[in-house]
Amino acid sequence: MTNKKENLSGTKNWIILRITSIISLIYLFYILIFFSEREIDHTSLQEFFLKRPVKILTIFAVFSTVVHFLIGTQNILTDYIKNKKLKILIYSTLYVFLAFHLFYLKKIIF
């Protein structure tokens, strides 16, 4: 007999993964359209990424990518890594890595 809470968690994770994928796909198309419509140089990139809608969309895209990455990694570690100390080491390393990059992104965007 399966645990109802585990099924809800799995369903919730599946839905979150689909939503984050859609957000990332929207961002990808938005960036590709920008690159395809004009010649790209440093000034045009600066102007593009200084626009408020682009900053907001970039924040959503990065956040959704991080959430997608964390859920996927959690599923992989839960399924394939049984050693609890190794899991803690991997999680700790990933969280430090993500925190560093999110902090760096904050400096870039703002």
Residue pairs with C-beta under 8 A, 6 or more apart in sequence:
13 71
13 75
16 67
16 68
16 71
17 68
17 71
17 72
19 64
20 64
20 65
20 67
20 68
20 71
21 68
23 60
23 61
23 64
24 61
24 64
24 65
24 68
26 57
26 61
27 57
27 58
27 60
27 61
30 57
34 48
38 44
48 54
49 55
49 58
55 109
55 110
58 109
59 109
62 102
62 105
66 98
66 102
69 98
70 94
70 98
73 90
73 94
77 87
77 90
77 91
81 87
81 90
